[in-house]
């Protein structure tokens, strides 16, 4: 294993292991009320997820910077900048529960719905709109990523789509325990998707730095 592969390998391990250990810690520290710091908004779990998304944004921005200052390269920096902005907005939403506030304070009280999503409760369609925009931009994003990064990004997109679809259904008719476990699984899926997105950006960054460093030093 060469140095580049070793850096990529251990970096990916850290990206996935640290959030998993953090989630396990939240689970154990609040036992037997294990859900307290995980399933609700504005909890340590939400903070950790916002940190993951912010790292995604910063790494995407750095990828764009490396691409921008490298001579004779395709101008992919605009796409990286778009990804950075998207992840930054998601980080703000995760940290401050922006779409939940908009749903609960404005959309739901006014019974605002979206025709494409007839199964959702009033106001609970914002994340589905995010998903549609993300899917529309997916091909554009994949063009600027390295081959291995593309696989992580696609898997992350699939997992995120599953989590968003789970969130769009109403579970008020189920028991409290079922609702807690549904939300817990949803949070785990969101965390896993974020780790895949960060891994995709990280792998691309390492490859850009190792393959373009000689050009940057000229």
C-alpha positions in Angstrom: 0.0 0.0 0.0 1.6 3.3 -1.1 1.4 6.5 1.0 -1.6 7.9 -0.9 -3.7 4.8 -0.4 -2.7 4.6 3.2 -3.8 8.2 3.8 -7.1 7.5 2.1 -7.6 4.2 4.0 -7.0 5.6 7.4 -8.9 8.8 6.7 -12.0 6.8 5.6 -11.8 4.7 8.8 -11.8 7.9 10.9 -14.7 9.4 9.0 -16.9 6.4 9.7 -15.6 5.2 13.1 -15.7 8.6 15.0 -19.4 9.3 14.4 -20.3 5.7 15.2 -18.4 5.9 18.5 -20.0 9.3 19.3 -23.5 7.9 18.7 -22.8 4.9 20.8 -21.6 7.2 23.6 -24.8 9.2 23.4 -26.8 6.0 23.6 -24.9 4.7 26.6 -24.8 8.0 28.6 -28.5 8.4 28.5 -29.5 4.8 29.2 -32.2 3.7 29.8 -33.6 6.8 28.1 -31.2 6.1 25.3 -33.2 8.2 22.7 -32.9 11.6 24.6 -29.7 12.8 22.9 -30.4 11.2 19.6 -33.9 11.3 18.2 -34.9 14.9 19.1 -33.9 18.1 17.2 -31.1 20.4 18.6 -29.5 17.5 20.5 -25.8 16.4 20.6 -26.6 14.0 17.7 -27.8 17.0 15.6 -24.7 18.9 16.5 -22.5 16.1 15.4 -24.4 15.8 12.1 -24.0 19.5 11.5 -20.3 19.2 12.1 -20.1 16.4 9.5 -22.0 18.5 7.0 -19.7 21.5 7.7 -16.7 19.3 7.1 -18.3 18.2 3.8 -18.7 21.9 2.9 -15.2 22.9 3.8 -13.7 19.9 2.0 -15.7 20.6 -1.2 -14.6 24.2 -1.0 -11.0 23.2 -0.7 -11.4 20.8 -3.7 -12.7 23.7 -5.6 -9.7 25.9 -4.6 -7.2 23.2 -5.6 -9.0 22.8 -8.9 -9.1 26.6 -9.5 -5.4 27.2 -8.9 -4.1 24.2 -10.9 -3.0 25.2 -14.4 -4.5 23.5 -17.5 -7.4 21.8 -15.6 -11.0 21.6 -16.5 -13.0 24.4 -14.6 -14.7 22.1 -12.1 -14.3 24.5 -9.3 -17.8 26.0 -9.8 -19.3 22.6 -9.2 -17.3 22.1 -6.1 -18.3 25.6 -4.9 -22.0 24.6 -5.6 -21.5 21.5 -3.5 -19.9 23.5 -0.7 -22.8 25.9 -0.6 -25.3 23.0 -0.6 -23.6 21.2 2.3 -23.2 24.5 4.2 -27.0 25.2 3.9 -27.7 21.6 5.1 -25.3 22.1 8.0 -27.2 25.3 9.1 -30.5 23.5 8.7 -29.3 20.6 10.8 -27.8 22.8 13.5 -30.8 25.2 13.9 -33.7 23.0 12.7 -34.6 25.6 10.0 -37.0 23.4 7.9 -38.7 22.1 11.0 -39.3 25.6 12.3 -40.7 26.7 8.9 -42.9 23.6 8.8 -44.3 23.9 12.3 -44.7 27.7 12.4 -45.9 28.5 8.9 -46.5 25.7 6.5 -48.4 23.2 8.7 -50.6 25.8 10.4 -51.6 27.1 6.9 -52.1 23.6 5.6 -49.6 24.1 2.8 -49.1 20.9 0.7 -47.1 20.0 -2.4 -49.0 18.1 -5.2 -46.1 15.8 -6.1 -46.1 14.4 -2.5 -49.8 13.6 -1.7 -48.9 11.2 1.2 -47.1 13.8 3.3 -48.7 15.9 6.1 -49.1 19.6 5.4 -45.7 21.4 5.5 -43.6 18.2 5.7 -42.3 18.3 2.1 -39.2 20.6 2.4 -36.7 17.7 2.6 -38.3 16.0 -0.4 -37.8 19.2 -2.4 -34.1 19.1 -1.3 -33.9 15.5 -2.4 -35.3 16.4 -5.8 -32.8 19.2 -6.3 -30.0 16.9 -5.2 -31.0 14.2 -7.6 -31.2 16.8 -10.4 -27.6 17.9 -9.7 -26.3 14.4 -9.0 -24.8 13.8 -12.5 -23.1 17.2 -12.4 -21.6 16.5 -9.1 -20.3 13.0 -10.1 -18.4 14.4 -13.1 -15.9 16.2 -10.8 -15.3 13.3 -8.4 -12.8 10.6 -8.7 -14.0 7.0 -9.6 -13.9 5.7 -6.0 -15.4 9.0 -4.7 -18.3 8.6 -7.1 -19.2 5.2 -5.5 -19.3 6.8 -2.0 -21.3 9.7 -3.2 -23.9 7.5 -4.9 -24.3 5.2 -1.9 -24.6 8.3 0.3 -27.4 9.7 -2.0 -29.3 6.4 -1.8 -29.1 6.2 2.0 -30.1 9.9 2.3 -33.1 9.3 0.0 -34.2 6.4 2.2 -33.9 8.6 5.3 -35.9 11.4 3.7 -38.6 9.1 2.5 -38.9 7.6 6.0 -39.2 11.1 7.5 -42.0 12.0 5.0 -44.4 9.4 6.4 -46.6 10.0 9.4 -46.2 7.8 12.4 -48.6 9.3 14.9 -50.8 6.2 14.9 -48.0 4.0 16.1 -46.8 3.5 19.7 -44.2 5.8 21.2 -41.6 3.0 21.2 -42.1 2.4 17.4 -41.8 6.2 16.8 -38.6 6.3 18.8 -37.0 3.4 16.9 -38.1 4.8 13.6 -36.5 8.1 14.4 -33.4 6.4 15.7 -33.0 4.4 12.5 -33.6 7.6 10.5 -30.9 9.4 12.4 -28.5 6.5 11.8 -29.2 6.6 8.1 -28.7 10.3 7.9 -25.4 10.0 9.8 -24.2 7.2 7.5 -25.1 9.2 4.4 -23.2 12.2 5.7 -20.1 10.0 6.3 -20.3 8.8 2.7 -20.6 12.3 1.4 -17.6 13.4 3.5 -15.6 10.3 2.4 -16.3 11.2 -1.3 -15.0 14.7 -0.8 -12.0 13.5 1.2 -10.9 10.9 -1.4 -11.2 13.5 -4.2 -9.1 16.0 -2.1 -6.3 13.5 -1.4 -6.1 12.5 -5.0 -6.1 16.1 -6.2 -3.4 17.0 -3.8 -1.2 14.0 -4.7 -1.6 14.2 -8.5 -1.6 18.0 -8.9 1.0 18.9 -6.3 3.9 19.0 -8.9 1.8 21.3 -11.1 1.0 23.6 -8.2 4.7 23.9 -7.3 5.8 25.2 -10.7 
